[in-house]
Amino acid sequence: MARGDETLDDDLGLAWEEETAAPGAPKTRHFRRQRRERRKRRSRAYLAIGLSVALLAVLGMGVYWGIGALQDNQRIREIVAADYDATEMGGDVEFTVQPGDVGTTIAGGLLDAGVVKSRAAFVDVCQAQESECLSIQPGQYTLQQHSPADVVFGILIDPKNRKPINGAKRFTIPEGMTVIEILDKLAKDTGIPLADFKAAAADPAALGITADWYSRQDGKKSAVAERKSIEGFLFPSTYDYDPTWSAHDILKMMVDQFFVVADHVHLKAQATALHISPYEVLITASLVQAEGHEADFAKIARVAYNRVYKRLISCACLQFDSTANYWQELKAGKPRTPGNLTAAQLNDASNPYNTYAKTPGMPLGPIDNPGEAALSAAANPADGNMLYFVVIKPDGTTAFADTIDQHCANIAEGIRNGVDLSPCP
């Protein structure tokens, strides 16, 4: 229906005009104009319908081909990551993991040796168990042809299955040893003069430790500025080495392994999240390694951060005996025989590693060479407001406390359990 000269459109944009021409009557200009407009509107409406239908068709085809592409990609992935079944395993193969080999390198070697069916099958297992993959050490392993990737992986990560590379020798450095202790042990284990190791250790840059690794955000100097120390960067592990290598080659291998593990625990990224430098995380890891058992590492790291950076204790000091012990070793220039520290040694203001009231904050540098568990704990501290910890059982069980009253109660419990502790005043 129309009212006056208005035009009413239906839902498709078509319309009925009010003016019509009588049969046989001449067409007025206004009539012809109305007819042209009507045809245009109809054309636009049909075009809109056509475009809508075409769009729906395209979308439908896209969904159809998308699903097909996903199915094709899955089929391709199954082919690329093809794996053997355990029933296909064959004869023995002597396989060698060379120093510096990583998951992808090992995967390629396994494929070439006929051990795995595809590189991707082994790489997939490595990516799913990244920490264990990084633990694969250089050496010779007895494997079987046509083995499932996860079976091969299980053999390679078990150190009991590793034999030294032909002609290679081996040494083991436990977690928590100091540089002085490590160099002394390396000289004895390798037959290379201790003087050679000391000379190689005196040049951190030549070992690949760049200056940015020693930067701090707490305003303190770093150990490299004072002593050119590589403390903390000699990663503890079991290593195979060529007897023709120099002291520099051996230390470089250990430093390189530190960087591999530091990347694995995301040490630099976590340091940024903690608003401290990677070097300060490394210092904390060395303290954690010295102060407790692995189960408590993350809590000890939190205690350190609460004291030094959150300043939840008035002196902002750690009050760790281990740092005073380390200074005694440095002054002696040789591994120190464990023993009780005197009050003067604990409060020695000339000790750049002192962490008692006169020297708040983190010590000058790391006090040992931490393993992966300690590095991970320092990069990922536990939550909480813990400020104190103390061993309360002879088996090393440790109790943590937020307040001095709780701490004193824990000390009393430790004394009752036979732990040699001084009671609270």
N, C-alpha and C positions, 0 to 999 in steps of 0.2 A: 504494500500500500504506500501511497505517496501523499504528501501534504504540501500544497503549493508547488514550487519548483524544486523541492528536495528530491534526492535520489537515495533509495534504500538498497544497501548491498547485502547479499547473503554471506554465509561463512566462507565461501571461496572467493569473494571479492567480485562476484557477478552482480549485475543490477538490472532493474527495470526502470526505464525512463518514463516520465509522465506523458511526454508529447509523442503522438503517433500520427502518421499521415493517412488520409483517407485513400481508398483504392483509386488509382488513376489520377490522383491529384498531384500537381507539381510538387517536387521535394524542395522544401525551403532550405535556406542556408543553415538555419538552426537545426533542422532535422538531420541534414547531412553531417553536421558536426557531432551531434549526439550519436549517430551510427558509428562514426569513426572512433569516438571515445569508447563505445561499447565493445567494439572489436579489439581495441587495445587492451581493455580490462580483461576480456576473455583470454587473449593471448598471454597476458601476464599470469593469469590464474593457471592456465594449462602448463605454462613454463614452470611455475612454482611446483605444481603437482609432479611434473616430470623430474625436476631436480630432486625432490624429496624421495621419489621412488629410486632414482639413481643412487642417491646418497645411502639409502638403506641397503641397496644391493652391494655397494662398495664396502660398507661396514660389515655386512654378512660375509662377503668374500674375505675381508681382512681377518675376521675371527676364524673362518675356516682355514685359511692359509697359515694364520698364526699358530693355531693348534697343530697343524701339520708340521710347521717348522720346529716347534718344540719337540714333537715326537721324533722328527728327523735328527735334531740335535742330541736327543737322548740316545738314539740308535748310534749316532756317530761317536758319542762319548763312550758307549759300551764297547765299541770297536777299538777306539783309541786306548782306553784303559783296560784292555783285555787282560785277563788274569788266568793263571793255571789253576786247576783243581788239585787237591792233595793226592788224588789217585794217579796223577800224571808224573809225579816226581821220579827222577831218574838217578844217574850216577853222580858220584862226588865231583865237586869242582873246587879248586883252591882259588879263593878270591882275595884280592888285596885292596884294602882301603888305604890310599896314600895320604900323607900329611897335607892338610888343606882341602881335602875332598869334602863336599857338602852333599845334601840330599840329592840334588839333581845330577851332580857328577857321579855319585854312587849309582844312581838309577841307570844312567847311561852305560856304566861299566857292567852292571848286572845283566842288562839286555844283550850287550855284546858277548857276554860269557854264556848266554843261553840259560841263565838262571831264572829270570822273570820273563813274562810274555810281552810286557810293554813297559816303557819308562813311566807312563802315567800311573800305572797300578801301584808302583813303589812310591812315587811322589805323593799320591793320594794318602797312603799310609803315613808317610813322613809328615805331611801337613796336619793330619788328624792327631798326631802325637809329636808335636814340634819339639818339646823339651827332650824327649827320649831320642829323637832324631839327631839333635845337636850333641848328644852324649856319645855317638858312635865314634870310636877312636881308630886311628891308623893301626893297621895290623893285617895279619892274614887270617882268613876264616874258611872253614870247611863248609861248603854249601852243597846243595843238590840241584841238578838240572831240572828245569820245568817245575819250579816251586811256586806256591802261592806267595804273593808279595808280603802278606802279614807274617808268614812263617819265616821268610828271609829276614824281615825286620826284627823279629824276636831273637834270632840268632845274633845279629849284628849289634844289638844293644846290650847283650849280656857279656860283660868283660871276661867271664870264664871261657868264652869261646875264642878269645883273641890270642893269637901268637905273634911274636915280633916279626916284622918284615925281614926277609932274608938279609942277613948281615947287619940288621939294625940292633941297637941296644935300647934299654928301657930304664926309666927312673920314675919314681912316684913322689909327688909333693903333697902332703896332707893339708887340709884347710887350717888356716890360722897361724901358719909359720911366718916369721918375719923375714925380711930380705936378708938380714945377716945369717939367719938359720938356713934359708934356702941356698944362698951362695955357698955356704960351708958344706951343705949336703951335696950340692951339684958337683963341687970340686972332688969330693970323695967318691961319688957314684960314677963320674965320667972320666976321672983322671986328668981333667984339664986343670991347670994351675988356678988356685983361688984368685991370684992377682989378675988373671985374664977376665974372670967373672966380675971382679970389682971394677975393672976398667970399662967393661961393656955396660955395667949398670950405671956408671957415672954419666952416661949420655942418653937421657930419656928420648930426645928427638930422634936419634939414630935408631931407636927401637920402635919408633912409630907413635910415641906418645906426644901429641901436639900440644902446644902451649894452652889451647883453650880447655884442655882437660884439667888444668890446674887452677882455673879461674874460680873465684869464690864470690858470693854475694853478701857475706857477713862482714866484709871490711878487713878480714884478717889476711896475713900473708899465707902462702901455701908452702908446702915442704919443698917444692922444686926450687923456689926462690932462695930458700935457706940452705938446702942440702942437696939439691938435684936428686931427690929421692924418687925411686920407682916403687916405693912401698904401696901395696894395694893392687898393682898392675900385673903381678906374676901369678897367673891363675893356677890354683892348686888342682892337679889332676895327674893321671899316669900318661907319660909321653914316650913315644918311640923316636929315636934320633939316629942319624947317620954318624958313625964313629969319626968321619972326616970333618964333621961340623965344628965350628968355632964356638967359643963362649957366647959371642954375639948372636950366632944363629940359634942357639938353644934358648936364650932369653927372649929373642924376637918371637920364637914359636909360642912361648908362654904368654907374652903380651898380646899377640894376635888372638889367642884363645880367649883372653879376657874380653877383648872387643866383641867377639862372637857371642859370649854369654851376656855381656852388657846390653847388646842389641836384643837378645832374646827376652830379657826381663824388662825391656823398654826403659832402661835406666835414665836416659836423657829426657824422655817424654814425662816420666814420672817425677823427675826432679823439677821440671817446669810446673807440674801440677802442685807440687809441694812448695813452690816459690823459693827454692834453693838451687844451688848449682849441682851438676852431676858429681863434682869432686866432693861436695859435702855429703852427698848420698853415699859415696864410696867410703868416706871417713866413718860414717855411721855404720856401714856394713862391717867395717873392721872392728868397731867397738862391739857390735852385736855378736860377731864371731868369737871375740875374746871373753864376753861376759856371761854366756849362757848356753843352754841346749837348744837344738834346732826348733823344738816345739814352742819355745818361748821367744824366738828371734823377733817376730813381728811386734810383740809387746815391749820388748826391750827397746826397739827402734822408736816406738811411741813414747816411752819414757824419755828418751834422749830429745826428741823433738818438743815434747811438752816443757822440758826444762830449759832448753836453749832458745828455741824460737817462739814458743808460746809464752815463755817466761812465767810459767805457773809456780815457779819457785823464785824467791826474791833475789837470790844471787845469780840466777840464770846460768848455773854451773852444773856440770854433770856429776862430779864427785865420784868418778870411776877410778878405782885403784889400778886398773889395767894400764892406764895412760902413764902413770908414774912408773910402773914396772918397765914399760917400753923405754922410757928415758934412761933408766938405769942400764939397760942393755946397750943403748946407743953410746952412752958414755964409756962403757967397758969395751965396746967394739967387738964383742963376741957374745954368743948366746948366754943368757943369764940363768944361773941356777935359781929356781923358784925359792922364795922365802918371804917372810913377813916384812912389810915396809914400815919404816919408822915414821913418826909424825912429821919430822923434818923433811923426809923424802916426799911425803904426801903433799906437803904445803910449800915445796920449793918453788919460789916465785921465778927463779931463773930457768925453770923447766918449761920450754915452749909447748910441751905436751901436757902440762899440768891442767887438771880440770876441777880443782877445788876453788874455794871462794875468791882467791886473788886473781884467778884467770878464768873468767866466765866464758862461756861459748864452747865451740868445738875446738879440739886440739889442732896443732899445726898441720897435721896430715894423718893419713891412715896409720894404724899401729900394727897391722899385720896384713896378710893377703887372704881375703875372705873367699869362700866358695859361693856357688850359685844360690844356695838357700839363704845365706846371709845377705847377698846382694838383692835378692827378690824381696826379702823382709824389709830392708831399708828403703826400697823403692815403693813398697806397699805396706806401710805400718798398720798395726791394729788400731781400732777406734778406742777412745776412752781418755780419761784424765789421769791415768797412772803416772805417779811421780817417783815411786820407790819400788825396789824389788830386792829379795833376799832369799838365799837357799835355806829351806826349812827342814830338809831331810837329807840324810847321808847319801841317798841315791841321786841327789841333785834337784829334787823337786823344788820349784821356785814359786814364791808367793808375791803378788803385786798389790800395791796399795795406792790410794789417792791422797791419803792424809798421813801425817807423821804418827798420829795415834794408832792408825791401822798398821803402819809399818812396825812400830814398837811391839804391837801385839804379835805380829808375824815373827819378829826376832825372838820374843819370849818363847814362842812355839818351837822355833828352831833349836833354841838352847835346851828345851825339854826333850827334844828328839836326838840330842847328842851332837848337834852341829857346833863347831867352834866359832862362836859369835860373841861380840862384846854387847852387853845389855845396854838398853837406852838409859841415859842419865836420869 
